[in-house]
């Protein structure tokens, strides 16, 4: 049974470190896959830490678990409530030509002294 708890700890380490490496190298975005790996890895660390009575590690990984869980819930709720695409407003500043237009300068009144 002890081997199961050790495997759990190593599996948690692999999950968390792999996710961190993938995001850091740009192979994976910090999205659902990243948070899921962190959630599962922290669960494995909690099991292993509790078996070894490493309570600071357990508390740290409970916090890690909660952060990942909240992030996943927020991601899910954002997917369920589509945001209406805001159309950019056209702003025209006085004296500034619109995009694609040439500025016309009145040279008839410009005189060099």
Phi and psi restraints in degrees (range 20) as a CNS / XPLOR table:
assign (resid 1 and name C) (resid 2 and name N)
       (resid 2 and name CA) (resid 2 and name C) 1.0 -62.6 20.0 2
assign (resid 2 and name N) (resid 2 and name CA)
       (resid 2 and name C) (resid 3 and name N) 1.0 -35.7 20.0 2
assign (resid 2 and name C) (resid 3 and name N)
       (resid 3 and name CA) (resid 3 and name C) 1.0 -61.1 20.0 2
assign (resid 3 and name N) (resid 3 and name CA)
       (resid 3 and name C) (resid 4 and name N) 1.0 -36.3 20.0 2
assign (resid 3 and name C) (resid 4 and name N)
       (resid 4 and name CA) (resid 4 and name C) 1.0 -61.5 20.0 2
assign (resid 4 and name N) (resid 4 and name CA)
       (resid 4 and name C) (resid 5 and name N) 1.0 -41.9 20.0 2
assign (resid 4 and name C) (resid 5 and name N)
       (resid 5 and name CA) (resid 5 and name C) 1.0 -69.2 20.0 2
assign (resid 5 and name N) (resid 5 and name CA)
       (resid 5 and name C) (resid 6 and name N) 1.0 -35.5 20.0 2
assign (resid 5 and name C) (resid 6 and name N)
       (resid 6 and name CA) (resid 6 and name C) 1.0 -68.6 20.0 2
assign (resid 6 and name N) (resid 6 and name CA)
       (resid 6 and name C) (resid 7 and name N) 1.0 -42.5 20.0 2
assign (resid 6 and name C) (resid 7 and name N)
       (resid 7 and name CA) (resid 7 and name C) 1.0 -62.3 20.0 2
assign (resid 7 and name N) (resid 7 and name CA)
       (resid 7 and name C) (resid 8 and name N) 1.0 -38.5 20.0 2
assign (resid 7 and name C) (resid 8 and name N)
       (resid 8 and name CA) (resid 8 and name C) 1.0 -58.7 20.0 2
assign (resid 8 and name N) (resid 8 and name CA)
       (resid 8 and name C) (resid 9 and name N) 1.0 -46.2 20.0 2
assign (resid 8 and name C) (resid 9 and name N)
       (resid 9 and name CA) (resid 9 and name C) 1.0 -62.3 20.0 2
assign (resid 9 and name N) (resid 9 and name CA)
       (resid 9 and name C) (resid 10 and name N) 1.0 -44.6 20.0 2
assign (resid 9 and name C) (resid 10 and name N)
       (resid 10 and name CA) (resid 10 and name C) 1.0 -68.1 20.0 2
assign (resid 10 and name N) (resid 10 and name CA)
       (resid 10 and name C) (resid 11 and name N) 1.0 -37.4 20.0 2
assign (resid 10 and name C) (resid 11 and name N)
       (resid 11 and name CA) (resid 11 and name C) 1.0 -64.8 20.0 2
assign (resid 11 and name N) (resid 11 and name CA)
       (resid 11 and name C) (resid 12 and name N) 1.0 -39.2 20.0 2
assign (resid 11 and name C) (resid 12 and name N)
       (resid 12 and name CA) (resid 12 and name C) 1.0 -62.7 20.0 2
assign (resid 12 and name N) (resid 12 and name CA)
       (resid 12 and name C) (resid 13 and name N) 1.0 -42.2 20.0 2
assign (resid 12 and name C) (resid 13 and name N)
       (resid 13 and name CA) (resid 13 and name C) 1.0 -62.8 20.0 2
assign (resid 13 and name N) (resid 13 and name CA)
       (resid 13 and name C) (resid 14 and name N) 1.0 -43.8 20.0 2
assign (resid 13 and name C) (resid 14 and name N)
       (resid 14 and name CA) (resid 14 and name C) 1.0 -63.5 20.0 2
assign (resid 14 and name N) (resid 14 and name CA)
       (resid 14 and name C) (resid 15 and name N) 1.0 -43.2 20.0 2
assign (resid 14 and name C) (resid 15 and name N)
       (resid 15 and name CA) (resid 15 and name C) 1.0 -62.9 20.0 2
assign (resid 15 and name N) (resid 15 and name CA)
       (resid 15 and name C) (resid 16 and name N) 1.0 -49.1 20.0 2
assign (resid 15 and name C) (resid 16 and name N)
       (resid 16 and name CA) (resid 16 and name C) 1.0 -69.1 20.0 2
assign (resid 16 and name N) (resid 16 and name CA)
       (resid 16 and name C) (resid 17 and name N) 1.0 -45.4 20.0 2
assign (resid 16 and name C) (resid 17 and name N)
       (resid 17 and name CA) (resid 17 and name C) 1.0 -68.2 20.0 2
assign (resid 17 and name N) (resid 17 and name CA)
       (resid 17 and name C) (resid 18 and name N) 1.0 -36.9 20.0 2
assign (resid 17 and name C) (resid 18 and name N)
       (resid 18 and name CA) (resid 18 and name C) 1.0 -64.3 20.0 2
assign (resid 18 and name N) (resid 18 and name CA)
       (resid 18 and name C) (resid 19 and name N) 1.0 -43.3 20.0 2
assign (resid 18 and name C) (resid 19 and name N)
       (resid 19 and name CA) (resid 19 and name C) 1.0 -63.6 20.0 2
assign (resid 19 and name N) (resid 19 and name CA)
       (resid 19 and name C) (resid 20 and name N) 1.0 -43.4 20.0 2
assign (resid 19 and name C) (resid 20 and name N)
       (resid 20 and name CA) (resid 20 and name C) 1.0 -64.0 20.0 2
assign (resid 20 and name N) (resid 20 and name CA)
       (resid 20 and name C) (resid 21 and name N) 1.0 -43.1 20.0 2
assign (resid 20 and name C) (resid 21 and name N)
       (resid 21 and name CA) (resid 21 and name C) 1.0 -62.2 20.0 2
assign (resid 21 and name N) (resid 21 and name CA)
       (resid 21 and name C) (resid 22 and name N) 1.0 -45.8 20.0 2
assign (resid 21 and name C) (resid 22 and name N)
       (resid 22 and name CA) (resid 22 and name C) 1.0 -62.5 20.0 2
assign (resid 22 and name N) (resid 22 and name CA)
       (resid 22 and name C) (resid 23 and name N) 1.0 -41.2 20.0 2
assign (resid 22 and name C) (resid 23 and name N)
       (resid 23 and name CA) (resid 23 and name C) 1.0 -70.9 20.0 2
assign (resid 23 and name N) (resid 23 and name CA)
       (resid 23 and name C) (resid 24 and name N) 1.0 -41.9 20.0 2
assign (resid 23 and name C) (resid 24 and name N)
       (resid 24 and name CA) (resid 24 and name C) 1.0 -64.8 20.0 2
assign (resid 24 and name N) (resid 24 and name CA)
       (resid 24 and name C) (resid 25 and name N) 1.0 -33.2 20.0 2
assign (resid 24 and name C) (resid 25 and name N)
       (resid 25 and name CA) (resid 25 and name C) 1.0 -88.2 20.0 2
assign (resid 25 and name N) (resid 25 and name CA)
       (resid 25 and name C) (resid 26 and name N) 1.0 -5.4 20.0 2
assign (resid 25 and name C) (resid 26 and name N)
       (resid 26 and name CA) (resid 26 and name C) 1.0 83.0 20.0 2
assign (resid 26 and name N) (resid 26 and name CA)
       (resid 26 and name C) (resid 27 and name N) 1.0 12.9 20.0 2
assign (resid 26 and name C) (resid 27 and name N)
       (resid 27 and name CA) (resid 27 and name C) 1.0 -80.7 20.0 2
assign (resid 27 and name N) (resid 27 and name CA)
       (resid 27 and name C) (resid 28 and name N) 1.0 -19.7 20.0 2
assign (resid 27 and name C) (resid 28 and name N)
       (resid 28 and name CA) (resid 28 and name C) 1.0 -143.6 20.0 2
assign (resid 28 and name N) (resid 28 and name CA)
       (resid 28 and name C) (resid 29 and name N) 1.0 141.7 20.0 2
assign (resid 28 and name C) (resid 29 and name N)
       (resid 29 and name CA) (resid 29 and name C) 1.0 -84.4 20.0 2
assign (resid 29 and name N) (resid 29 and name CA)
       (resid 29 and name C) (resid 30 and name N) 1.0 153.0 20.0 2
assign (resid 29 and name C) (resid 30 and name N)
       (resid 30 and name CA) (resid 30 and name C) 1.0 -75.9 20.0 2
assign (resid 30 and name N) (resid 30 and name CA)
       (resid 30 and name C) (resid 31 and name N) 1.0 70.8 20.0 2
assign (resid 30 and name C) (resid 31 and name N)
       (resid 31 and name CA) (resid 31 and name C) 1.0 -123.0 20.0 2
assign (resid 31 and name N) (resid 31 and name CA)
       (resid 31 and name C) (resid 32 and name N) 1.0 -141.8 20.0 2
assign (resid 31 and name C) (resid 32 and name N)
       (resid 32 and name CA) (resid 32 and name C) 1.0 -61.6 20.0 2
assign (resid 32 and name N) (resid 32 and name CA)
       (resid 32 and name C) (resid 33 and name N) 1.0 -43.4 20.0 2
assign (resid 32 and name C) (resid 33 and name N)
       (resid 33 and name CA) (resid 33 and name C) 1.0 -63.1 20.0 2
assign (resid 33 and name N) (resid 33 and name CA)
       (resid 33 and name C) (resid 34 and name N) 1.0 -42.6 20.0 2
assign (resid 33 and name C) (resid 34 and name N)
       (resid 34 and name CA) (resid 34 and name C) 1.0 -62.7 20.0 2
assign (resid 34 and name N) (resid 34 and name CA)
       (resid 34 and name C) (resid 35 and name N) 1.0 -47.2 20.0 2
assign (resid 34 and name C) (resid 35 and name N)
       (resid 35 and name CA) (resid 35 and name C) 1.0 -67.4 20.0 2
assign (resid 35 and name N) (resid 35 and name CA)
       (resid 35 and name C) (resid 36 and name N) 1.0 -36.1 20.0 2
assign (resid 35 and name C) (resid 36 and name N)
       (resid 36 and name CA) (resid 36 and name C) 1.0 -65.3 20.0 2
assign (resid 36 and name N) (resid 36 and name CA)
       (resid 36 and name C) (resid 37 and name N) 1.0 -43.1 20.0 2
assign (resid 36 and name C) (resid 37 and name N)
       (resid 37 and name CA) (resid 37 and name C) 1.0 -62.0 20.0 2
assign (resid 37 and name N) (resid 37 and name CA)
       (resid 37 and name C) (resid 38 and name N) 1.0 -40.4 20.0 2
assign (resid 37 and name C) (resid 38 and name N)
       (resid 38 and name CA) (resid 38 and name C) 1.0 -66.4 20.0 2
assign (resid 38 and name N) (resid 38 and name CA)
       (resid 38 and name C) (resid 39 and name N) 1.0 -40.1 20.0 2
assign (resid 38 and name C) (resid 39 and name N)
       (resid 39 and name CA) (resid 39 and name C) 1.0 -62.7 20.0 2
assign (resid 39 and name N) (resid 39 and name CA)
       (resid 39 and name C) (resid 40 and name N) 1.0 -49.3 20.0 2
assign (resid 39 and name C) (resid 40 and name N)
       (resid 40 and name CA) (resid 40 and name C) 1.0 -67.2 20.0 2
assign (resid 40 and name N) (resid 40 and name CA)
       (resid 40 and name C) (resid 41 and name N) 1.0 -40.7 20.0 2
assign (resid 40 and name C) (resid 41 and name N)
       (resid 41 and name CA) (resid 41 and name C) 1.0 -62.9 20.0 2
assign (resid 41 and name N) (resid 41 and name CA)
       (resid 41 and name C) (resid 42 and name N) 1.0 -41.1 20.0 2
assign (resid 41 and name C) (resid 42 and name N)
       (resid 42 and name CA) (resid 42 and name C) 1.0 -67.5 20.0 2
assign (resid 42 and name N) (resid 42 and name CA)
       (resid 42 and name C) (resid 43 and name N) 1.0 -35.3 20.0 2
assign (resid 42 and name C) (resid 43 and name N)
       (resid 43 and name CA) (resid 43 and name C) 1.0 -61.3 20.0 2
assign (resid 43 and name N) (resid 43 and name CA)
       (resid 43 and name C) (resid 44 and name N) 1.0 -44.1 20.0 2
assign (resid 43 and name C) (resid 44 and name N)
       (resid 44 and name CA) (resid 44 and name C) 1.0 -64.2 20.0 2
assign (resid 44 and name N) (resid 44 and name CA)
       (resid 44 and name C) (resid 45 and name N) 1.0 -39.5 20.0 2
assign (resid 44 and name C) (resid 45 and name N)
       (resid 45 and name CA) (resid 45 and name C) 1.0 -66.7 20.0 2
assign (resid 45 and name N) (resid 45 and name CA)
       (resid 45 and name C) (resid 46 and name N) 1.0 -35.8 20.0 2
assign (resid 45 and name C) (resid 46 and name N)
       (resid 46 and name CA) (resid 46 and name C) 1.0 -62.4 20.0 2
assign (resid 46 and name N) (resid 46 and name CA)
       (resid 46 and name C) (resid 47 and name N) 1.0 -45.4 20.0 2
assign (resid 46 and name C) (resid 47 and name N)
       (resid 47 and name CA) (resid 47 and name C) 1.0 -61.0 20.0 2
assign (resid 47 and name N) (resid 47 and name CA)
       (resid 47 and name C) (resid 48 and name N) 1.0 -48.8 20.0 2
assign (resid 47 and name C) (resid 48 and name N)
       (resid 48 and name CA) (resid 48 and name C) 1.0 -64.8 20.0 2
assign (resid 48 and name N) (resid 48 and name CA)
       (resid 48 and name C) (resid 49 and name N) 1.0 -43.5 20.0 2
assign (resid 48 and name C) (resid 49 and name N)
       (resid 49 and name CA) (resid 49 and name C) 1.0 -64.9 20.0 2
assign (resid 49 and name N) (resid 49 and name CA)
       (resid 49 and name C) (resid 50 and name N) 1.0 -38.8 20.0 2
assign (resid 49 and name C) (resid 50 and name N)
       (resid 50 and name CA) (resid 50 and name C) 1.0 -66.6 20.0 2
assign (resid 50 and name N) (resid 50 and name CA)
       (resid 50 and name C) (resid 51 and name N) 1.0 -39.4 20.0 2
assign (resid 50 and name C) (resid 51 and name N)
       (resid 51 and name CA) (resid 51 and name C) 1.0 -60.6 20.0 2
assign (resid 51 and name N) (resid 51 and name CA)
       (resid 51 and name C) (resid 52 and name N) 1.0 -40.9 20.0 2
assign (resid 51 and name C) (resid 52 and name N)
       (resid 52 and name CA) (resid 52 and name C) 1.0 -88.9 20.0 2
assign (resid 52 and name N) (resid 52 and name CA)
       (resid 52 and name C) (resid 53 and name N) 1.0 2.4 20.0 2
assign (resid 52 and name C) (resid 53 and name N)
       (resid 53 and name CA) (resid 53 and name C) 1.0 55.5 20.0 2
assign (resid 53 and name N) (resid 53 and name CA)
       (resid 53 and name C) (resid 54 and name N) 1.0 40.1 20.0 2
assign (resid 53 and name C) (resid 54 and name N)
       (resid 54 and name CA) (resid 54 and name C) 1.0 -95.4 20.0 2
assign (resid 54 and name N) (resid 54 and name CA)
       (resid 54 and name C) (resid 55 and name N) 1.0 78.3 20.0 2
assign (resid 54 and name C) (resid 55 and name N)
       (resid 55 and name CA) (resid 55 and name C) 1.0 -65.6 20.0 2
assign (resid 55 and name N) (resid 55 and name CA)
       (resid 55 and name C) (resid 56 and name N) 1.0 -36.5 20.0 2
assign (resid 55 and name C) (resid 56 and name N)
       (resid 56 and name CA) (resid 56 and name C) 1.0 -60.5 20.0 2
assign (resid 56 and name N) (resid 56 and name CA)
       (resid 56 and name C) (resid 57 and name N) 1.0 -38.6 20.0 2
assign (resid 56 and name C) (resid 57 and name N)
       (resid 57 and name CA) (resid 57 and name C) 1.0 -66.4 20.0 2
assign (resid 57 and name N) (resid 57 and name CA)
       (resid 57 and name C) (resid 58 and name N) 1.0 -40.5 20.0 2
assign (resid 57 and name C) (resid 58 and name N)
       (resid 58 and name CA) (resid 58 and name C) 1.0 -62.0 20.0 2
assign (resid 58 and name N) (resid 58 and name CA)
       (resid 58 and name C) (resid 59 and name N) 1.0 -47.2 20.0 2
assign (resid 58 and name C) (resid 59 and name N)
       (resid 59 and name CA) (resid 59 and name C) 1.0 -62.9 20.0 2
assign (resid 59 and name N) (resid 59 and name CA)
       (resid 59 and name C) (resid 60 and name N) 1.0 -43.0 20.0 2
assign (resid 59 and name C) (resid 60 and name N)
       (resid 60 and name CA) (resid 60 and name C) 1.0 -60.3 20.0 2
assign (resid 60 and name N) (resid 60 and name CA)
       (resid 60 and name C) (resid 61 and name N) 1.0 -42.5 20.0 2
assign (resid 60 and name C) (resid 61 and name N)
       (resid 61 and name CA) (resid 61 and name C) 1.0 -76.4 20.0 2
assign (resid 61 and name N) (resid 61 and name CA)
       (resid 61 and name C) (resid 62 and name N) 1.0 -25.8 20.0 2
assign (resid 61 and name C) (resid 62 and name N)
       (resid 62 and name CA) (resid 62 and name C) 1.0 -64.6 20.0 2
assign (resid 62 and name N) (resid 62 and name CA)
       (resid 62 and name C) (resid 63 and name N) 1.0 -42.7 20.0 2
assign (resid 62 and name C) (resid 63 and name N)
       (resid 63 and name CA) (resid 63 and name C) 1.0 -63.4 20.0 2
assign (resid 63 and name N) (resid 63 and name CA)
       (resid 63 and name C) (resid 64 and name N) 1.0 -42.9 20.0 2
assign (resid 63 and name C) (resid 64 and name N)
       (resid 64 and name CA) (resid 64 and name C) 1.0 -58.9 20.0 2
assign (resid 64 and name N) (resid 64 and name CA)
       (resid 64 and name C) (resid 65 and name N) 1.0 -44.3 20.0 2
assign (resid 64 and name C) (resid 65 and name N)
       (resid 65 and name CA) (resid 65 and name C) 1.0 -60.4 20.0 2
assign (resid 65 and name N) (resid 65 and name CA)
       (resid 65 and name C) (resid 66 and name N) 1.0 -47.6 20.0 2
assign (resid 65 and name C) (resid 66 and name N)
       (resid 66 and name CA) (resid 66 and name C) 1.0 -63.3 20.0 2
assign (resid 66 and name N) (resid 66 and name CA)
       (resid 66 and name C) (resid 67 and name N) 1.0 -41.0 20.0 2
assign (resid 66 and name C) (resid 67 and name N)
       (resid 67 and name CA) (resid 67 and name C) 1.0 -60.9 20.0 2
assign (resid 67 and name N) (resid 67 and name CA)
       (resid 67 and name C) (resid 68 and name N) 1.0 -46.7 20.0 2
assign (resid 67 and name C) (resid 68 and name N)
       (resid 68 and name CA) (resid 68 and name C) 1.0 -65.5 20.0 2
assign (resid 68 and name N) (resid 68 and name CA)
       (resid 68 and name C) (resid 69 and name N) 1.0 -41.0 20.0 2
assign (resid 68 and name C) (resid 69 and name N)
       (resid 69 and name CA) (resid 69 and name C) 1.0 -63.7 20.0 2
assign (resid 69 and name N) (resid 69 and name CA)
       (resid 69 and name C) (resid 70 and name N) 1.0 -45.1 20.0 2
assign (resid 69 and name C) (resid 70 and name N)
       (resid 70 and name CA) (resid 70 and name C) 1.0 -63.5 20.0 2
assign (resid 70 and name N) (resid 70 and name CA)
       (resid 70 and name C) (resid 71 and name N) 1.0 -42.1 20.0 2
assign (resid 70 and name C) (resid 71 and name N)
       (resid 71 and name CA) (resid 71 and name C) 1.0 -60.9 20.0 2
assign (resid 71 and name N) (resid 71 and name CA)
       (resid 71 and name C) (resid 72 and name N) 1.0 -42.9 20.0 2
assign (resid 71 and name C) (resid 72 and name N)
       (resid 72 and name CA) (resid 72 and name C) 1.0 -65.7 20.0 2
assign (resid 72 and name N) (resid 72 and name CA)
       (resid 72 and name C) (resid 73 and name N) 1.0 -40.3 20.0 2
assign (resid 72 and name C) (resid 73 and name N)
       (resid 73 and name CA) (resid 73 and name C) 1.0 -64.2 20.0 2
assign (resid 73 and name N) (resid 73 and name CA)
       (resid 73 and name C) (resid 74 and name N) 1.0 -42.1 20.0 2
assign (resid 73 and name C) (resid 74 and name N)
       (resid 74 and name CA) (resid 74 and name C) 1.0 -65.0 20.0 2
assign (resid 74 and name N) (resid 74 and name CA)
       (resid 74 and name C) (resid 75 and name N) 1.0 -40.2 20.0 2
assign (resid 74 and name C) (resid 75 and name N)
       (resid 75 and name CA) (resid 75 and name C) 1.0 -62.8 20.0 2
assign (resid 75 and name N) (resid 75 and name CA)
       (resid 75 and name C) (resid 76 and name N) 1.0 -40.6 20.0 2
assign (resid 75 and name C) (resid 76 and name N)
       (resid 76 and name CA) (resid 76 and name C) 1.0 -66.7 20.0 2
assign (resid 76 and name N) (resid 76 and name CA)
       (resid 76 and name C) (resid 77 and name N) 1.0 -42.2 20.0 2
assign (resid 76 and name C) (resid 77 and name N)
       (resid 77 and name CA) (resid 77 and name C) 1.0 -69.1 20.0 2
assign (resid 77 and name N) (resid 77 and name CA)
       (resid 77 and name C) (resid 78 and name N) 1.0 -30.7 20.0 2
assign (resid 77 and name C) (resid 78 and name N)
       (resid 78 and name CA) (resid 78 and name C) 1.0 -70.4 20.0 2
assign (resid 78 and name N) (resid 78 and name CA)
       (resid 78 and name C) (resid 79 and name N) 1.0 -31.8 20.0 2
assign (resid 78 and name C) (resid 79 and name N)
       (resid 79 and name CA) (resid 79 and name C) 1.0 -71.6 20.0 2
assign (resid 79 and name N) (resid 79 and name CA)
       (resid 79 and name C) (resid 80 and name N) 1.0 -31.8 20.0 2
assign (resid 79 and name C) (resid 80 and name N)
       (resid 80 and name CA) (resid 80 and name C) 1.0 -78.8 20.0 2
assign (resid 80 and name N) (resid 80 and name CA)
       (resid 80 and name C) (resid 81 and name N) 1.0 -25.8 20.0 2
assign (resid 80 and name C) (resid 81 and name N)
       (resid 81 and name CA) (resid 81 and name C) 1.0 -110.4 20.0 2
assign (resid 81 and name N) (resid 81 and name CA)
       (resid 81 and name C) (resid 82 and name N) 1.0 93.1 20.0 2
assign (resid 81 and name C) (resid 82 and name N)
       (resid 82 and name CA) (resid 82 and name C) 1.0 -67.0 20.0 2
assign (resid 82 and name N) (resid 82 and name CA)
       (resid 82 and name C) (resid 83 and name N) 1.0 138.0 20.0 2
assign (resid 82 and name C) (resid 83 and name N)
       (resid 83 and name CA) (resid 83 and name C) 1.0 -93.5 20.0 2
assign (resid 83 and name N) (resid 83 and name CA)
       (resid 83 and name C) (resid 84 and name N) 1.0 131.3 20.0 2
assign (resid 83 and name C) (resid 84 and name N)
       (resid 84 and name CA) (resid 84 and name C) 1.0 -64.6 20.0 2
assign (resid 84 and name N) (resid 84 and name CA)
       (resid 84 and name C) (resid 85 and name N) 1.0 134.3 20.0 2
assign (resid 84 and name C) (resid 85 and name N)
       (resid 85 and name CA) (resid 85 and name C) 1.0 -68.4 20.0 2
assign (resid 85 and name N) (resid 85 and name CA)
       (resid 85 and name C) (resid 86 and name N) 1.0 120.9 20.0 2
assign (resid 85 and name C) (resid 86 and name N)
       (resid 86 and name CA) (resid 86 and name C) 1.0 -81.6 20.0 2
assign (resid 86 and name N) (resid 86 and name CA)
       (resid 86 and name C) (resid 87 and name N) 1.0 125.8 20.0 2
assign (resid 86 and name C) (resid 87 and name N)
       (resid 87 and name CA) (resid 87 and name C) 1.0 -83.0 20.0 2
assign (resid 87 and name N) (resid 87 and name CA)
       (resid 87 and name C) (resid 88 and name N) 1.0 131.6 20.0 2
assign (resid 87 and name C) (resid 88 and name N)
       (resid 88 and name CA) (resid 88 and name C) 1.0 -63.9 20.0 2
assign (resid 88 and name N) (resid 88 and name CA)
       (resid 88 and name C) (resid 89 and name N) 1.0 138.8 20.0 2
assign (resid 88 and name C) (resid 89 and name N)
       (resid 89 and name CA) (resid 89 and name C) 1.0 -83.5 20.0 2
assign (resid 89 and name N) (resid 89 and name CA)
       (resid 89 and name C) (resid 90 and name N) 1.0 143.0 20.0 2
assign (resid 89 and name C) (resid 90 and name N)
       (resid 90 and name CA) (resid 90 and name C) 1.0 -86.3 20.0 2
assign (resid 90 and name N) (resid 90 and name CA)
       (resid 90 and name C) (resid 91 and name N) 1.0 123.0 20.0 2
assign (resid 90 and name C) (resid 91 and name N)
       (resid 91 and name CA) (resid 91 and name C) 1.0 -117.8 20.0 2
assign (resid 91 and name N) (resid 91 and name CA)
       (resid 91 and name C) (resid 92 and name N) 1.0 126.4 20.0 2
assign (resid 91 and name C) (resid 92 and name N)
       (resid 92 and name CA) (resid 92 and name C) 1.0 -116.7 20.0 2
assign (resid 92 and name N) (resid 92 and name CA)
       (resid 92 and name C) (resid 93 and name N) 1.0 117.4 20.0 2
assign (resid 92 and name C) (resid 93 and name N)
       (resid 93 and name CA) (resid 93 and name C) 1.0 -87.5 20.0 2
assign (resid 93 and name N) (resid 93 and name CA)
       (resid 93 and name C) (resid 94 and name N) 1.0 140.0 20.0 2
assign (resid 93 and name C) (resid 94 and name N)
       (resid 94 and name CA) (resid 94 and name C) 1.0 -60.9 20.0 2
assign (resid 94 and name N) (resid 94 and name CA)
       (resid 94 and name C) (resid 95 and name N) 1.0 135.2 20.0 2
assign (resid 94 and name C) (resid 95 and name N)
       (resid 95 and name CA) (resid 95 and name C) 1.0 82.9 20.0 2
assign (resid 95 and name N) (resid 95 and name CA)
       (resid 95 and name C) (resid 96 and name N) 1.0 -2.7 20.0 2
assign (resid 95 and name C) (resid 96 and name N)
       (resid 96 and name CA) (resid 96 and name C) 1.0 -110.4 20.0 2
assign (resid 96 and name N) (resid 96 and name CA)
       (resid 96 and name C) (resid 97 and name N) 1.0 123.7 20.0 2
assign (resid 96 and name C) (resid 97 and name N)
       (resid 97 and name CA) (resid 97 and name C) 1.0 -66.9 20.0 2
assign (resid 97 and name N) (resid 97 and name CA)
       (resid 97 and name C) (resid 98 and name N) 1.0 151.3 20.0 2
assign (resid 97 and name C) (resid 98 and name N)
       (resid 98 and name CA) (resid 98 and name C) 1.0 -67.8 20.0 2
assign (resid 98 and name N) (resid 98 and name CA)
       (resid 98 and name C) (resid 99 and name N) 1.0 157.8 20.0 2
assign (resid 98 and name C) (resid 99 and name N)
       (resid 99 and name CA) (resid 99 and name C) 1.0 -58.8 20.0 2
assign (resid 99 and name N) (resid 99 and name CA)
       (resid 99 and name C) (resid 100 and name N) 1.0 133.4 20.0 2
assign (resid 99 and name C) (resid 100 and name N)
       (resid 100 and name CA) (resid 100 and name C) 1.0 90.3 20.0 2
assign (resid 100 and name N) (resid 100 and name CA)
       (resid 100 and name C) (resid 101 and name N) 1.0 -5.8 20.0 2
assign (resid 100 and name C) (resid 101 and name N)
       (resid 101 and name CA) (resid 101 and name C) 1.0 -104.9 20.0 2
assign (resid 101 and name N) (resid 101 and name CA)
       (resid 101 and name C) (resid 102 and name N) 1.0 152.7 20.0 2
assign (resid 101 and name C) (resid 102 and name N)
       (resid 102 and name CA) (resid 102 and name C) 1.0 -89.6 20.0 2
assign (resid 102 and name N) (resid 102 and name CA)
       (resid 102 and name C) (resid 103 and name N) 1.0 144.9 20.0 2
assign (resid 102 and name C) (resid 103 and name N)
       (resid 103 and name CA) (resid 103 and name C) 1.0 -77.5 20.0 2
assign (resid 103 and name N) (resid 103 and name CA)
       (resid 103 and name C) (resid 104 and name N) 1.0 134.0 20.0 2
assign (resid 103 and name C) (resid 104 and name N)
       (resid 104 and name CA) (resid 104 and name C) 1.0 -105.7 20.0 2
assign (resid 104 and name N) (resid 104 and name CA)
       (resid 104 and name C) (resid 105 and name N) 1.0 121.7 20.0 2
assign (resid 104 and name C) (resid 105 and name N)
       (resid 105 and name CA) (resid 105 and name C) 1.0 -107.9 20.0 2
assign (resid 105 and name N) (resid 105 and name CA)
       (resid 105 and name C) (resid 106 and name N) 1.0 127.1 20.0 2
assign (resid 105 and name C) (resid 106 and name N)
       (resid 106 and name CA) (resid 106 and name C) 1.0 -79.9 20.0 2
assign (resid 106 and name N) (resid 106 and name CA)
       (resid 106 and name C) (resid 107 and name N) 1.0 105.6 20.0 2
assign (resid 106 and name C) (resid 107 and name N)
       (resid 107 and name CA) (resid 107 and name C) 1.0 -92.9 20.0 2
assign (resid 107 and name N) (resid 107 and name CA)
       (resid 107 and name C) (resid 108 and name N) 1.0 -2.6 20.0 2
assign (resid 107 and name C) (resid 108 and name N)
       (resid 108 and name CA) (resid 108 and name C) 1.0 -71.1 20.0 2
assign (resid 108 and name N) (resid 108 and name CA)
       (resid 108 and name C) (resid 109 and name N) 1.0 -25.7 20.0 2
assign (resid 108 and name C) (resid 109 and name N)
       (resid 109 and name CA) (resid 109 and name C) 1.0 -103.6 20.0 2
assign (resid 109 and name N) (resid 109 and name CA)
       (resid 109 and name C) (resid 110 and name N) 1.0 -5.3 20.0 2
assign (resid 109 and name C) (resid 110 and name N)
       (resid 110 and name CA) (resid 110 and name C) 1.0 -84.6 20.0 2
assign (resid 110 and name N) (resid 110 and name CA)
       (resid 110 and name C) (resid 111 and name N) 1.0 118.7 20.0 2
assign (resid 110 and name C) (resid 111 and name N)
       (resid 111 and name CA) (resid 111 and name C) 1.0 -126.3 20.0 2
assign (resid 111 and name N) (resid 111 and name CA)
       (resid 111 and name C) (resid 112 and name N) 1.0 140.3 20.0 2
assign (resid 111 and name C) (resid 112 and name N)
       (resid 112 and name CA) (resid 112 and name C) 1.0 -89.6 20.0 2
assign (resid 112 and name N) (resid 112 and name CA)
       (resid 112 and name C) (resid 113 and name N) 1.0 138.9 20.0 2
